[in-house]
Amino acid sequence: MRKAVLYGGGVINILLAVFHMFFWSLLDWSTELPKLSVLNRGVLQIANVIIIFVILYFAVMSFVMARHERLDVFGRSIIICITGFYAIRLVLGYPFFGFNYEELGVWIVCLIIIGAYLSVLRMEKR
């Protein structure tokens, strides 16, 4: 079960990274970003590229951890980092985006990811 959750988490993280790769077209950044200052435009795009990198790292590490029988201290710390990342996104969603159905979908995905990775930590204690 632990391996299935980690493989599933890896796949979900890959899908989220690909989703972020499409932000330039999905969010019409060719039109929207020029409205920002050069500094803000750069910060936003660099932040998105870093998020893509981090989420891909989460995916790779999920696959690596799934192949091992037990989690060591580094594996547990990575899982805590993954859950923290998605918990921060969940908590900051309302102040930055308010409530709408798209944001509700993001919250549900974040809750599923948080719950899945925390379940891996619980499975390790048994």
N, C-alpha and C positions, 0 to 999 in steps of 0.2 A: 504494500500500500504506500509506504514511504517513497519508494522509487517512482511509482505512478504519479504521486503528487509533485515530486520534483521534476519529472519529465514534463508533466502538464504545465507546471510553472515556467519551465524553460520555453515551451512553445508559446505560452501567453506573452511572455516577455519579448520574444522575437516578433510576435504580431504587433505588440505595442511599439516596438522600435520602428517597424515598417510604417505603422500609422504616423509616427512622428516624422518620418522621412517624407511623407506626403503633405506635411503642414504648409509647405511653400505653395502648393496648388490648392489644397483644401481650404486654407484660410485666406486665399487670394493675396499672398504676401507681395506679389509683384505690384499690386495696386496699394495695399495697405501699408507696407513698410516705408515707402517713400514719404508718407505723412509724418513719420518720426524723424527725430534728429539723427544724424549719422551715428552718433554714439549709441543712442537707444536702439537703433536698427541693428547695429553690430552686436550689442549685448544680447538682444533677443535671439538672433540667429546663432551666435556662439553658444548660448545657453541651451538651445534646442539640439545642437550637434553634440554637446556634452551629455545631455539627457539620453540621446540615442546611444552614445558610447556606454554610458552607465547601465542602461537597460539591456544592451547586448551582453555586457559583462555579467549581469544577473542571470541571463539565459545560459551562457556558457558555464557559469559556476553551478547552476542548477543541474545541468547535465553531468558535470564532473562529480558533484556530490551524490547524484543518483547512482553512480557506478561504484561508490564505496559502501562498505557494509555499515560503518558507523560514522557519525560526524565528530570531527575533532573540534578543538576550541576555535579554529579558524572557520570551519564550516558553520558552526553555531553563530559566530560573529557576522558572517556574511548573511545568514538568514535574518538576524536581527537588523542588519543594515537594509535588507530588502523590505522587511516589514515596516521599518522606520520611514523609508523613502515613500512607500505608498500611504502610510498613515499621515505623513506631512501633506501629501497631495490631497488626501481626503479632508483633512481639517481645514486646509486653506482654500478649498473649493468654494465654500459658501461666501467667505468675505470677498473673494476676488471675482466670482462669477455669479453669485446669487443662486437662486433656485430656478432651474428649468429642467426639462426632461433629458436633455443631453448631459447636463451635469449630474443628474440623478443616475444616469447610466454609468458615468465615470465613477461615482461613489460606490455603486454596486460592484463594479469590476475591482476597485481598490479593496473593498471589504472581502471579496472572494479571495483575492491574492493574499491579503493579510491573514485571513483565516486558514488558508491552505498552508502557508509557510509556518504559521504558529503551530499548526497540527503536526508538522514534521518535527518541531522541537519537542512537542508532547510525546510523540511516538518514540523519540530517542530516550526519553527518561524511563520508558518501560522496559 
